[in-house]
Amino acid sequence: MNKEISEAIAHTKPIFERLDEIALHNQKKVIDAFCKNGVALRHFNGTTGYGSDDVGRNTLCSVVADIFGAENAVVSPLIASGTAAITLALFGVLRPNDRVLSVSGRPYDTLTDVIFGEGVGSLRDFGIRFDCVELADNEFDWAAIEQQLKASPTKMVYVQRSRGYSDRAALSLQQIGRLCDFVKKIAPDTIVFCDNCYGEFVEKDEPTAVGADLCAGSFIKNIGGGLAPTGGYVVGRKHLIEQVAGRLTAPSIGMEVGSYQGGYRLFYQGLFVAPHVVNQALKTSVLFSYALGKRGYKVNPCAGAPLSDIVCSVELGSPEKMINFCRAVQSTSPVDGFVEPQPWQQAGYADKVIMAAGCFVEGASIELSCDGPLREPYAVYLQGGLTLEHGILALEKVLESL
Ligand SMILES: *Cc1c(COP(=O)(O)O)cnc(C)c1O
């Protein structure tokens, strides 16, 4: 093994031990939820048509709700992506003239049109106001949030746990818990919503277990364990989830309908392996951040910093290095390993994006992948890795390519 890598492994041992403890805790939580809900082979069967009495679908919702310490959940292969899950949650519970306050700055790029777009059926088109308070030095701006909450009625406080394409730390569960307490003290009826993409199983709790009323994410990220073929979830308080279910299908039918002929085994099995897979992805991220930090690149998070998402960014300083980095990762992919990534204009993003993703499930970023917008400071965002061994081999190639 490359010397830089063996040194990285030796130095990150205490971090790995801490990650193993979290994985064990979360694995138990998942198995407890499976047992409590009596998961059995019959739950894996597909259904057709209306999918009335689809016991696989209904049980999957209960299992996810239990894992999240929440009252109820909508989990469905019919939710196309993380953006779709978040959009579903927003349109499910918000009504004309409501106001939303984001307390973690502007939401993730693909939500810009969902919230602010003109004439596309955005929140703005439906008369819903969306204001943003920026984070101040990786912490909530408590004074500004208090002032905003007191200034006008706020239906929802919106928080994004992971950093998206920005240079900040992911928000820890402790910070999110404190936010929930703070908001409820000032405005007890305000819904706290959390974009939980890339956050599942990184810490011992999930946002709904520390006071969030609603949170959403994607099954082709952490929670699907690399096996779920598609889908998303929204989890939270019962009355809110009823509204979300009414938006997913129709207000008169909610979760009474919705079939999936492919069956649910891979959702259950993916959920079962997810705590371990997230552990492997986190270890991969820690090794990259240690080795590239050692080489003098600005990495975020630094190896050893507390983690609350699976993303690691590396500022490379030039488009050429971004392209080389992504090509090195792509060349170790089990699928499409022969492909040379090129920068291109992707729907929902303002700048050109380059992406390395040689995935079994298309676009699944719990599988080892990296991407980034071609703009200053030319940072790549690396995430995922189903096995640590794959992460090590990719890191070896990346170190060679720089
Ligand atoms: C990935 C992501 C999204 C959007 O999810 P897609 O599945 O790409 O639509 C939203 N928010 C954050 C923080 C994300 O990481």
The ligand as an ORCA input file, in Angstrom:
! r2SCAN-3c Opt
* xyz 0 1
  C     -28.340     15.809     -2.664
  C     -28.940     16.906     -1.883
  C     -30.186     17.440     -2.212
  C     -30.940     17.042     -3.440
  O     -31.063     15.698     -3.636
  P     -31.141     15.074     -5.116
  O     -31.375     13.643     -4.855
  O     -29.846     15.371     -5.779
  O     -32.290     15.722     -5.786
  C     -30.700     18.421     -1.396
  N     -30.030     18.860     -0.314
  C     -28.818     18.386      0.007
  C     -28.126     18.919      1.222
  C     -28.240     17.395     -0.755
  O     -27.042     16.908     -0.433
*
